[in-house]
Amino acid sequence: MAKKAWIARNEKRKATVEKYAEKRAALKEAGDYEALQKLPRNASPTRVRNRCNITGRGRGYIGRYGVSRIKFRELALDGKIPGVRKASW
């Protein structure tokens, strides 16, 4: 389980990105990079970290399912992810 502060910080970044999305797009289109630099750092979408929806783990994230590799394996073996099963050939 990731630290609660890391998860909270990431959620705060997501909110900041949403808040400034239109303004960033307008400044980029206008080519006003000086004004773009004056926006908060966390307004950039690249600052947001993909995290597991269950545990908050930041590494080994599988975007299609929104969980980490570890939770994905557990859920797949329990049969909780439709259409996913262990490979055998």
N, CA, C and O atoms as CSV, one atom per row, in Angstrom:
chain,resi,resn,atom,element,x,y,z
A,1,MET,N,N,0.835,-1.180,0.000
A,1,MET,CA,C,0.000,0.000,0.000
A,1,MET,C,C,0.882,1.247,0.000
A,1,MET,O,O,1.790,1.384,0.820
A,2,ALA,N,N,0.599,2.144,-0.927
A,2,ALA,CA,C,1.356,3.391,-1.005
A,2,ALA,C,C,0.993,4.291,0.172
A,2,ALA,O,O,-0.077,4.147,0.765
A,3,LYS,N,N,1.875,5.206,0.502
A,3,LYS,CA,C,1.594,6.138,1.578
A,3,LYS,C,C,0.404,7.009,1.200
A,3,LYS,O,O,0.263,7.418,0.048
A,4,LYS,N,N,-0.445,7.286,2.171
A,4,LYS,CA,C,-1.649,8.083,1.931
A,4,LYS,C,C,-1.301,9.471,1.400
A,4,LYS,O,O,-2.044,10.041,0.602
A,5,ALA,N,N,-0.174,10.008,1.845
A,5,ALA,CA,C,0.235,11.344,1.404
A,5,ALA,C,C,0.556,11.351,-0.084
A,5,ALA,O,O,0.255,12.326,-0.774
A,6,TRP,N,N,1.165,10.277,-0.591
A,6,TRP,CA,C,1.490,10.206,-2.020
A,6,TRP,C,C,0.227,10.153,-2.852
A,6,TRP,O,O,0.119,10.808,-3.888
A,7,ILE,N,N,-0.736,9.357,-2.380
A,7,ILE,CA,C,-2.000,9.232,-3.100
A,7,ILE,C,C,-2.736,10.567,-3.086
A,7,ILE,O,O,-3.267,10.996,-4.111
A,8,ALA,N,N,-2.769,11.228,-1.925
A,8,ALA,CA,C,-3.446,12.517,-1.792
A,8,ALA,C,C,-2.780,13.574,-2.666
A,8,ALA,O,O,-3.460,14.386,-3.293
A,9,ARG,N,N,-1.458,13.561,-2.707
A,9,ARG,CA,C,-0.717,14.532,-3.527
A,9,ARG,C,C,-1.041,14.348,-5.006
A,9,ARG,O,O,-1.188,15.318,-5.749
A,10,ASN,N,N,-1.148,13.088,-5.416
A,10,ASN,CA,C,-1.462,12.790,-6.807
A,10,ASN,C,C,-2.882,13.247,-7.150
A,10,ASN,O,O,-3.121,13.769,-8.240
A,11,GLU,N,N,-3.822,13.052,-6.223
A,11,GLU,CA,C,-5.205,13.492,-6.443
A,11,GLU,C,C,-5.263,15.013,-6.555
A,11,GLU,O,O,-6.025,15.555,-7.356
A,12,LYS,N,N,-4.459,15.691,-5.754
A,12,LYS,CA,C,-4.400,17.153,-5.799
A,12,LYS,C,C,-3.850,17.620,-7.156
A,12,LYS,O,O,-4.316,18.609,-7.722
A,13,ARG,N,N,-2.857,16.892,-7.661
A,13,ARG,CA,C,-2.305,17.215,-8.982
A,13,ARG,C,C,-3.355,17.041,-10.070
A,13,ARG,O,O,-3.457,17.868,-10.977
A,14,LYS,N,N,-4.144,15.953,-9.980
A,14,LYS,CA,C,-5.202,15.717,-10.966
A,14,LYS,C,C,-6.190,16.879,-10.993
A,14,LYS,O,O,-6.612,17.324,-12.060
A,15,ALA,N,N,-6.555,17.368,-9.803
A,15,ALA,CA,C,-7.483,18.493,-9.712
A,15,ALA,C,C,-6.880,19.752,-10.326
A,15,ALA,O,O,-7.580,20.502,-11.007
A,16,THR,N,N,-5.590,19.993,-10.093
A,16,THR,CA,C,-4.910,21.165,-10.646
A,16,THR,C,C,-4.838,21.087,-12.164
A,16,THR,O,O,-5.016,22.096,-12.847
A,17,VAL,N,N,-4.581,19.900,-12.696
A,17,VAL,CA,C,-4.516,19.713,-14.147
A,17,VAL,C,C,-5.873,20.042,-14.765
A,17,VAL,O,O,-5.937,20.731,-15.783
A,18,GLU,N,N,-6.957,19.555,-14.158
A,18,GLU,CA,C,-8.298,19.840,-14.667
A,18,GLU,C,C,-8.607,21.329,-14.613
A,18,GLU,O,O,-9.205,21.885,-15.534
A,19,LYS,N,N,-8.194,21.963,-13.528
A,19,LYS,CA,C,-8.471,23.388,-13.322
A,19,LYS,C,C,-7.831,24.257,-14.417
A,19,LYS,O,O,-8.447,25.202,-14.910
A,20,TYR,N,N,-6.601,23.927,-14.784
A,20,TYR,CA,C,-5.851,24.760,-15.725
A,20,TYR,C,C,-5.847,24.216,-17.160
A,20,TYR,O,O,-5.151,24.774,-18.009
A,21,ALA,N,N,-6.582,23.172,-17.453
A,21,ALA,CA,C,-6.525,22.526,-18.773
A,21,ALA,C,C,-6.866,23.488,-19.909
A,21,ALA,O,O,-6.134,23.562,-20.896
A,22,GLU,N,N,-7.962,24.219,-19.780
A,22,GLU,CA,C,-8.372,25.142,-20.843
A,22,GLU,C,C,-7.367,26.279,-21.015
A,22,GLU,O,O,-7.025,26.653,-22.137
A,23,LYS,N,N,-6.902,26.818,-19.905
A,23,LYS,CA,C,-5.944,27.917,-19.948
A,23,LYS,C,C,-4.634,27.476,-20.614
A,23,LYS,O,O,-4.071,28.204,-21.431
A,24,ARG,N,N,-4.156,26.276,-20.256
A,24,ARG,CA,C,-2.930,25.742,-20.859
A,24,ARG,C,C,-3.090,25.563,-22.358
A,24,ARG,O,O,-2.200,25.915,-23.132
A,25,ALA,N,N,-4.235,25.011,-22.769
A,25,ALA,CA,C,-4.483,24.777,-24.199
A,25,ALA,C,C,-4.501,26.095,-24.963
A,25,ALA,O,O,-3.951,26.188,-26.061
A,26,ALA,N,N,-5.133,27.113,-24.383
A,26,ALA,CA,C,-5.203,28.420,-25.049
A,26,ALA,C,C,-3.813,29.053,-25.162
A,26,ALA,O,O,-3.464,29.608,-26.204
A,27,LEU,N,N,-3.031,28.969,-24.097
A,27,LEU,CA,C,-1.680,29.548,-24.123
A,27,LEU,C,C,-0.779,28.813,-25.104
A,27,LEU,O,O,0.033,29.434,-25.790
A,28,LYS,N,N,-0.920,27.483,-25.173
A,28,LYS,CA,C,-0.109,26.713,-26.117
A,28,LYS,C,C,-0.461,27.063,-27.551
A,28,LYS,O,O,0.417,27.209,-28.401
A,29,GLU,N,N,-1.754,27.196,-27.812
A,29,GLU,CA,C,-2.198,27.517,-29.170
A,29,GLU,C,C,-1.724,28.906,-29.581
A,29,GLU,O,O,-1.363,29.136,-30.735
A,30,ALA,N,N,-1.730,29.832,-28.615
A,30,ALA,CA,C,-1.275,31.202,-28.892
A,30,ALA,C,C,0.251,31.268,-28.981
A,30,ALA,O,O,0.795,32.235,-29.515
A,31,GLY,N,N,0.935,30.267,-28.471
A,31,GLY,CA,C,2.393,30.267,-28.501
A,31,GLY,C,C,3.010,31.130,-27.413
A,31,GLY,O,O,4.180,31.500,-27.506
A,32,ASP,N,N,2.243,31.453,-26.390
A,32,ASP,CA,C,2.709,32.297,-25.289
A,32,ASP,C,C,3.365,31.418,-24.219
A,32,ASP,O,O,2.742,31.070,-23.215
A,33,TYR,N,N,4.617,31.072,-24.451
A,33,TYR,CA,C,5.301,30.144,-23.556
A,33,TYR,C,C,5.762,30.810,-22.259
A,33,TYR,O,O,5.976,30.126,-21.259
A,34,GLU,N,N,5.918,32.122,-22.264
A,34,GLU,CA,C,6.293,32.813,-21.021
A,34,GLU,C,C,5.145,32.758,-20.020
A,34,GLU,O,O,5.370,32.531,-18.831
A,35,ALA,N,N,3.925,32.963,-20.486
A,35,ALA,CA,C,2.757,32.879,-19.601
A,35,ALA,C,C,2.525,31.430,-19.170
A,35,ALA,O,O,2.062,31.169,-18.060
A,36,LEU,N,N,2.848,30.508,-20.048
A,36,LEU,CA,C,2.692,29.085,-19.744
A,36,LEU,C,C,3.630,28.678,-18.605
A,36,LEU,O,O,3.276,27.849,-17.767
A,37,GLN,N,N,4.819,29.264,-18.583
A,37,GLN,CA,C,5.784,28.960,-17.526
A,37,GLN,C,C,5.351,29.508,-16.173
A,37,GLN,O,O,5.790,29.018,-15.133
A,38,LYS,N,N,4.481,30.534,-16.184
A,38,LYS,CA,C,4.041,31.140,-14.926
A,38,LYS,C,C,2.913,30.361,-14.260
A,38,LYS,O,O,2.565,30.631,-13.110
A,39,LEU,N,N,2.343,29.399,-14.977
A,39,LEU,CA,C,1.323,28.543,-14.374
A,39,LEU,C,C,1.987,27.619,-13.360
A,39,LEU,O,O,3.197,27.404,-13.429
A,40,PRO,N,N,1.220,27.066,-12.419
A,40,PRO,CA,C,1.823,26.133,-11.448
A,40,PRO,C,C,2.413,24.912,-12.136
A,40,PRO,O,O,1.907,24.469,-13.166
A,41,ARG,N,N,3.472,24.373,-11.573
A,41,ARG,CA,C,4.109,23.185,-12.139
A,41,ARG,C,C,3.137,22.020,-12.232
A,41,ARG,O,O,3.127,21.278,-13.215
A,42,ASN,N,N,2.320,21.870,-11.194
A,42,ASN,CA,C,1.406,20.737,-11.139
A,42,ASN,C,C,0.223,20.882,-12.090
A,42,ASN,O,O,-0.655,20.019,-12.113
A,43,ALA,N,N,0.185,21.956,-12.872
A,43,ALA,CA,C,-0.869,22.120,-13.867
A,43,ALA,C,C,-0.553,21.313,-15.128
A,43,ALA,O,O,-1.410,21.155,-15.997
A,44,SER,N,N,0.663,20.808,-15.225
A,44,SER,CA,C,1.065,20.010,-16.381
A,44,SER,C,C,0.604,18.562,-16.212
A,44,SER,O,O,0.829,17.966,-15.159
A,45,PRO,N,N,-0.041,17.985,-17.240
A,45,PRO,CA,C,-0.528,16.603,-17.122
A,45,PRO,C,C,0.577,15.573,-16.939
A,45,PRO,O,O,0.313,14.473,-16.453
A,46,THR,N,N,1.798,15.900,-17.313
A,46,THR,CA,C,2.878,14.931,-17.160
A,46,THR,C,C,3.288,14.749,-15.699
A,46,THR,O,O,4.012,13.808,-15.373
A,47,ARG,N,N,2.830,15.644,-14.817
A,47,ARG,CA,C,3.169,15.537,-13.395
A,47,ARG,C,C,2.301,14.512,-12.672
A,47,ARG,O,O,2.624,14.095,-11.560
A,48,VAL,N,N,1.187,14.100,-13.308
A,48,VAL,CA,C,0.283,13.129,-12.689
A,48,VAL,C,C,0.842,11.727,-12.883
A,48,VAL,O,O,1.280,11.361,-13.974
A,49,ARG,N,N,0.818,10.951,-11.807
A,49,ARG,CA,C,1.355,9.590,-11.822
A,49,ARG,C,C,0.204,8.594,-11.915
A,49,ARG,O,O,-0.779,8.709,-11.183
A,50,ASN,N,N,0.326,7.617,-12.811
A,50,ASN,CA,C,-0.667,6.553,-12.876
A,50,ASN,C,C,-0.487,5.646,-11.669
A,50,ASN,O,O,0.604,5.131,-11.425
A,51,ARG,N,N,-1.560,5.456,-10.919
A,51,ARG,CA,C,-1.504,4.644,-9.714
A,51,ARG,C,C,-2.611,3.608,-9.709
A,51,ARG,O,O,-3.676,3.819,-10.287
A,52,CYS,N,N,-2.350,2.482,-9.047
A,52,CYS,CA,C,-3.330,1.414,-8.899
A,52,CYS,C,C,-4.547,1.953,-8.147
A,52,CYS,O,O,-4.402,2.629,-7.129
A,53,ASN,N,N,-5.741,1.654,-8.648
A,53,ASN,CA,C,-6.963,2.132,-8.003
A,53,ASN,C,C,-7.215,1.464,-6.664
A,53,ASN,O,O,-7.936,2.010,-5.829
A,54,ILE,N,N,-6.636,0.298,-6.445
A,54,ILE,CA,C,-6.888,-0.451,-5.212
A,54,ILE,C,C,-5.829,-0.152,-4.151
A,54,ILE,O,O,-6.155,0.187,-3.013
A,55,THR,N,N,-4.549,-0.282,-4.539
A,55,THR,CA,C,-3.471,-0.148,-3.548
A,55,THR,C,C,-2.740,1.186,-3.611
A,55,THR,O,O,-2.098,1.577,-2.637
A,56,GLY,N,N,-2.822,1.882,-4.718
A,56,GLY,CA,C,-2.093,3.137,-4.864
A,56,GLY,C,C,-0.671,2.955,-5.360
A,56,GLY,O,O,0.085,3.923,-5.436
A,57,ARG,N,N,-0.294,1.730,-5.699
A,57,ARG,CA,C,1.055,1.439,-6.173
A,57,ARG,C,C,1.329,2.209,-7.464
A,57,ARG,O,O,0.488,2.247,-8.362
A,58,GLY,N,N,2.526,2.828,-7.549
A,58,GLY,CA,C,2.869,3.665,-8.685
A,58,GLY,C,C,3.601,2.939,-9.798
A,58,GLY,O,O,3.632,3.419,-10.931
A,59,ARG,N,N,4.187,1.801,-9.498
A,59,ARG,CA,C,4.932,1.067,-10.521
A,59,ARG,C,C,4.166,-0.170,-10.935
A,59,ARG,O,O,3.362,-0.700,-10.169
A,60,GLY,N,N,4.415,-0.627,-12.144
A,60,GLY,CA,C,3.769,-1.837,-12.628
A,60,GLY,C,C,2.288,-1.627,-12.878
A,60,GLY,O,O,1.482,-2.531,-12.657
A,61,TYR,N,N,1.927,-0.436,-13.338
A,61,TYR,CA,C,0.521,-0.080,-13.560
A,61,TYR,C,C,0.070,-0.580,-14.924
A,61,TYR,O,O,0.747,-0.349,-15.926
A,62,ILE,N,N,-1.066,-1.262,-14.969
A,62,ILE,CA,C,-1.650,-1.723,-16.229
A,62,ILE,C,C,-2.834,-0.822,-16.523
A,62,ILE,O,O,-3.890,-0.940,-15.900
A,63,GLY,N,N,-2.651,0.072,-17.471
A,63,GLY,CA,C,-3.642,1.112,-17.750
A,63,GLY,C,C,-4.998,0.610,-18.190
A,63,GLY,O,O,-6.020,1.196,-17.835
A,64,ARG,N,N,-5.024,-0.456,-18.951
A,64,ARG,CA,C,-6.290,-0.984,-19.464
A,64,ARG,C,C,-7.228,-1.403,-18.328
A,64,ARG,O,O,-8.449,-1.303,-18.450
A,65,TYR,N,N,-6.651,-1.866,-17.239
A,65,TYR,CA,C,-7.450,-2.345,-16.114
A,65,TYR,C,C,-7.408,-1.402,-14.913
A,65,TYR,O,O,-8.219,-1.537,-13.997
A,66,GLY,N,N,-6.480,-0.457,-14.905
A,66,GLY,CA,C,-6.395,0.520,-13.828
A,66,GLY,C,C,-5.844,-0.011,-12.528
A,66,GLY,O,O,-6.057,0.584,-11.472
A,67,VAL,N,N,-5.129,-1.136,-12.592
A,67,VAL,CA,C,-4.556,-1.726,-11.382
A,67,VAL,C,C,-3.091,-2.070,-11.621
A,67,VAL,O,O,-2.612,-2.064,-12.755
A,68,SER,N,N,-2.389,-2.369,-10.530
A,68,SER,CA,C,-0.986,-2.751,-10.651
A,68,SER,C,C,-0.889,-4.209,-11.091
A,68,SER,O,O,-1.875,-4.945,-11.071
A,69,ARG,N,N,0.294,-4.602,-11.483
A,69,ARG,CA,C,0.512,-5.965,-11.974
A,69,ARG,C,C,0.189,-7.008,-10.905
A,69,ARG,O,O,-0.291,-8.099,-11.217
A,70,ILE,N,N,0.452,-6.669,-9.661
A,70,ILE,CA,C,0.230,-7.611,-8.565
A,70,ILE,C,C,-1.263,-7.821,-8.335
A,70,ILE,O,O,-1.726,-8.959,-8.249
A,71,LYS,N,N,-2.014,-6.733,-8.237
A,71,LYS,CA,C,-3.458,-6.835,-8.044
A,71,LYS,C,C,-4.118,-7.445,-9.278
A,71,LYS,O,O,-5.093,-8.187,-9.159
A,72,PHE,N,N,-3.587,-7.135,-10.467
A,72,PHE,CA,C,-4.138,-7.711,-11.695
A,72,PHE,C,C,-4.054,-9.231,-11.647
A,72,PHE,O,O,-5.009,-9.926,-11.991
A,73,ARG,N,N,-2.908,-9.738,-11.219
A,73,ARG,CA,C,-2.715,-11.188,-11.148
A,73,ARG,C,C,-3.678,-11.822,-10.142
A,73,ARG,O,O,-4.286,-12.858,-10.414
A,74,GLU,N,N,-3.803,-11.185,-8.981
A,74,GLU,CA,C,-4.722,-11.708,-7.962
A,74,GLU,C,C,-6.160,-11.733,-8.468
A,74,GLU,O,O,-6.864,-12.730,-8.308
A,75,LEU,N,N,-6.591,-10.629,-9.079
A,75,LEU,CA,C,-7.969,-10.548,-9.571
A,75,LEU,C,C,-8.209,-11.522,-10.720
A,75,LEU,O,O,-9.278,-12.125,-10.813
A,76,ALA,N,N,-7.212,-11.679,-11.599
A,76,ALA,CA,C,-7.358,-12.599,-12.729
A,76,ALA,C,C,-7.456,-14.048,-12.245
A,76,ALA,O,O,-8.276,-14.812,-12.754
A,77,LEU,N,N,-6.632,-14.432,-11.272
A,77,LEU,CA,C,-6.667,-15.792,-10.765
A,77,LEU,C,C,-7.961,-16.083,-9.997
A,77,LEU,O,O,-8.426,-17.223,-9.960
A,78,ASP,N,N,-8.542,-15.036,-9.380
A,78,ASP,CA,C,-9.823,-15.196,-8.684
A,78,ASP,C,C,-11.004,-15.193,-9.647
A,78,ASP,O,O,-12.135,-15.476,-9.252
A,79,GLY,N,N,-10.736,-14.869,-10.926
A,79,GLY,CA,C,-11.804,-14.826,-11.926
A,79,GLY,C,C,-12.649,-13.575,-11.856
A,79,GLY,O,O,-13.797,-13.581,-12.300
A,80,LYS,N,N,-12.104,-12.495,-11.304
A,80,LYS,CA,C,-12.857,-11.256,-11.137
A,80,LYS,C,C,-12.700,-10.291,-12.301
A,80,LYS,O,O,-13.364,-9.254,-12.342
A,81,ILE,N,N,-11.821,-10.625,-13.256
A,81,ILE,CA,C,-11.660,-9.807,-14.457
A,81,ILE,C,C,-12.217,-10.626,-15.621
A,81,ILE,O,O,-11.636,-11.650,-15.981
A,82,PRO,N,N,-13.325,-10.196,-16.211
A,82,PRO,CA,C,-13.928,-10.987,-17.287
A,82,PRO,C,C,-13.021,-11.092,-18.512
A,82,PRO,O,O,-12.406,-10.110,-18.929
A,83,GLY,N,N,-12.947,-12.273,-19.071
A,83,GLY,CA,C,-12.171,-12.493,-20.290
A,83,GLY,C,C,-10.694,-12.715,-20.084
A,83,GLY,O,O,-9.956,-12.870,-21.056
A,84,VAL,N,N,-10.240,-12.736,-18.844
A,84,VAL,CA,C,-8.813,-12.915,-18.557
A,84,VAL,C,C,-8.639,-14.236,-17.819
A,84,VAL,O,O,-9.311,-14.509,-16.824
A,85,ARG,N,N,-7.725,-15.043,-18.329
A,85,ARG,CA,C,-7.394,-16.281,-17.646
A,85,ARG,C,C,-5.932,-16.598,-17.887
A,85,ARG,O,O,-5.295,-16.042,-18.782
A,86,LYS,N,N,-5.412,-17.501,-17.073
A,86,LYS,CA,C,-4.007,-17.854,-17.154
A,86,LYS,C,C,-3.738,-18.580,-18.461
A,86,LYS,O,O,-4.515,-19.441,-18.873
A,87,ALA,N,N,-2.644,-18.235,-19.107
A,87,ALA,CA,C,-2.297,-18.832,-20.390
A,87,ALA,C,C,-1.812,-20.258,-20.197
A,87,ALA,O,O,-1.101,-20.565,-19.239
A,88,SER,N,N,-2.205,-21.119,-21.116
A,88,SER,CA,C,-1.668,-22.490,-21.135
A,88,SER,C,C,-1.688,-22.982,-22.568
A,88,SER,O,O,-2.720,-22.927,-23.236
A,89,TRP,N,N,-0.556,-23.459,-23.037
A,89,TRP,CA,C,-0.470,-23.964,-24.404
A,89,TRP,C,C,0.481,-25.107,-24.505
A,89,TRP,O,O,0.675,-25.655,-25.590
